[in-house]
């Protein structure tokens, strides 16, 4: 039986959702499952996996979509308990580590004034404007965000090139149904290989230091407003 759960305006990092999907798929009685955000690219992955239900197809990019194919209702209930426990555990780990949060680029830089690299993992509809602000502030950008238009990608990468900055977006090279089905260590190794190759290509041209990159992690206020 196939079950779809849509959690509206519940954005989660794609790497965490891949880990969660692996955990759900390991449960006895689960035939296959996927937990992803409702972007168009992810809907293609659902479709290719035979998991694109009508409810999943109607989800927005800010919605977390859970689709589970299991042998019976009891397995689905166990799978949903696993999802809730996994997400709750993430929150507890953040609190224990004393993670501080910022809701704008300005406040993030107050936390890390020497940072020169920003990492993005947010819904694509908000990404282009936020990444341009970051580039204009003189920071390199490393993006795990998909669902960004080709026009915006060209605009961002052109600005970065003209200003001696790195604009790196690995999702373009790795977001496919085949990549999604790779084991997580394989996926991360592929991502690292792409990143190192890019750094090697541009390091001789870029005046900024590539050996001491600090990382800014922040959630734009526009995303907070949307949720």
C-alpha positions in Angstrom: 0.0 0.0 0.0 1.1 3.5 -0.8 0.8 6.4 1.7 1.6 10.1 1.2 2.0 12.7 3.9 2.5 16.3 3.2 4.0 18.5 5.9 3.2 22.1 4.8 5.9 24.7 5.1 8.4 22.3 6.8 11.7 22.9 5.1 14.5 20.4 5.9 18.0 20.0 4.5 18.3 17.6 1.6 21.2 15.7 3.1 19.2 15.1 6.3 16.2 13.9 4.2 18.5 11.5 2.3 19.7 10.0 5.7 16.1 9.8 6.8 15.0 8.0 3.6 17.8 5.5 4.1 16.6 4.9 7.6 12.9 4.4 6.6 13.9 2.1 3.7 15.8 -0.1 6.1 12.6 -0.9 8.1 11.2 -4.4 7.7 8.0 -4.3 5.6 8.9 -1.1 3.7 9.1 -1.8 0.0 10.4 1.7 -0.9 10.1 5.2 0.3 11.3 8.7 -0.3 11.3 11.9 1.9 12.0 15.0 0.0 11.0 18.6 -0.5 8.2 19.2 -3.1 10.4 20.8 -5.8 9.9 20.1 -9.5 13.2 18.3 -9.6 12.3 16.1 -6.6 8.9 15.3 -8.2 10.8 13.9 -11.2 12.7 11.7 -8.7 9.4 10.6 -7.2 8.0 9.9 -10.6 11.1 7.8 -11.7 10.8 5.8 -8.5 7.2 5.1 -9.0 6.2 7.2 -5.9 4.7 10.3 -7.4 1.2 10.3 -6.0 -1.4 13.0 -6.7 -0.8 14.6 -3.3 2.9 14.6 -3.8 2.5 16.2 -7.2 0.5 19.1 -5.7 3.1 19.9 -3.0 5.0 23.2 -3.0 8.8 23.5 -2.8 8.4 24.5 0.8 6.5 21.3 1.7 8.2 18.2 3.0 6.8 15.2 1.1 6.8 11.7 2.6 5.8 8.8 0.3 5.9 5.2 1.7 5.1 2.0 -0.1 4.7 -0.7 2.6 3.1 -4.1 3.1 0.5 -2.8 5.5 -0.8 0.1 7.6 1.2 -1.0 10.7 4.5 -0.7 8.8 3.5 2.8 7.7 2.8 3.8 11.2 6.2 2.5 12.3 7.8 4.4 9.4 6.1 7.7 10.4 7.2 7.2 14.0 10.7 6.8 12.6 10.4 10.1 10.7 9.1 12.0 13.8 11.9 10.5 16.0 14.6 11.4 13.4 13.5 15.0 13.0 13.0 15.4 16.8 16.5 14.0 17.3 17.9 16.6 14.9 16.4 19.4 17.0 17.8 17.9 20.3 21.3 17.6 18.8 21.2 21.2 17.7 20.3 22.4 21.2 23.0 20.2 22.8 25.6 21.6 20.5 24.5 25.1 21.3 24.0 26.0 17.7 23.3 29.7 17.2 20.9 30.9 14.5 20.8 34.0 12.3 17.9 35.1 10.1 19.8 37.4 7.7 23.2 37.7 6.1 24.0 40.7 8.3 23.3 38.8 11.5 25.2 35.8 10.3 28.3 38.0 9.6 28.0 39.4 13.1 28.4 35.9 14.4 31.3 35.1 12.0 32.8 38.5 10.8 35.8 36.8 9.2 33.8 34.3 7.1 34.3 34.4 3.4 32.1 31.4 2.3 28.3 31.0 2.6 26.6 27.6 2.2 23.0 27.6 1.0 20.4 24.9 1.5 17.0 26.7 1.1 14.0 26.5 -1.3 15.1 27.6 -4.8 12.4 30.2 -5.1 14.2 32.3 -2.4 17.8 31.4 -3.3 18.8 33.7 -6.2 18.2 37.0 -4.4 19.8 35.8 -1.2 22.9 34.4 -3.0 23.3 37.6 -4.9 23.3 39.6 -1.6 26.0 37.3 -0.4 28.1 37.7 -3.5 27.7 41.5 -3.3 29.0 41.3 0.3 32.2 39.7 -1.1 31.6 36.1 0.0 32.0 32.9 -2.0 28.9 30.8 -2.4 28.5 27.0 -2.1 24.9 26.0 -2.9 23.1 22.8 -2.3 19.9 24.5 -3.5 18.1 23.3 -6.6 15.0 24.7 -8.4 16.9 27.9 -9.4 16.2 29.1 -13.0 18.9 29.0 -15.6 18.7 32.8 -16.0 19.3 33.3 -12.3 22.2 30.8 -12.3 23.8 32.6 -15.2 23.4 36.0 -13.5 24.9 34.7 -10.3 27.8 32.9 -11.9 28.6 35.9 -14.2 28.7 38.3 -11.3 30.9 35.9 -9.3 33.3 35.4 -12.2 33.6 39.2 -12.9 34.3 39.8 -9.2 36.8 37.1 -8.5 34.4 35.0 -6.4 33.4 31.3 -6.4 29.8 30.4 -7.2 29.5 26.6 -6.7 26.3 24.7 -7.1 26.7 20.9 -6.9 23.0 20.1 -7.2 23.1 20.8 -11.0 25.7 18.1 -11.5 24.3 15.5 -9.0 20.5 16.0 -8.8 19.2 13.0 -10.8 17.2 9.9 -9.9 20.4 7.9 -10.3 22.4 10.1 -7.9 19.5 10.1 -5.4 19.7 6.3 -5.2 23.4 6.2 -4.5 24.5 5.3 -1.0 25.1 8.5 1.0 28.9 8.0 1.2 29.1 7.6 -2.6 27.0 10.8 -3.1 29.2 12.8 -0.7 32.4 11.5 -2.4 31.0 12.6 -5.7 30.1 16.0 -4.3 33.6 16.4 -2.8 35.2 15.4 -6.1 33.2 18.0 -8.0 34.1 20.7 -5.4 37.9 19.9 -5.5 37.9 19.9 -9.3 36.3 23.3 -9.3 38.6 24.7 -6.7 41.6 23.4 -8.7 40.3 25.1 -11.9 39.7 28.5 -10.4 42.2 28.8 -7.5 44.9 30.3 -9.7 42.6 33.0 -10.9 40.8 33.9 -7.7 42.5 36.5 -5.5 40.7 35.4 -2.3 42.2 32.7 -0.1 40.9 29.2 -0.7 42.8 27.6 2.1 41.0 29.1 5.1 37.4 29.3 4.2 35.0 29.9 7.1 31.4 28.9 6.6 28.3 31.0 7.2 25.1 29.0 7.7 21.9 31.0 7.9 18.2 30.9 7.1 17.0 34.0 5.2 14.3 36.0 6.9 12.1 35.6 3.8 12.1 31.8 4.4 11.1 32.4 8.1 8.3 34.6 6.9 7.1 31.9 4.5 6.8 29.3 7.2 
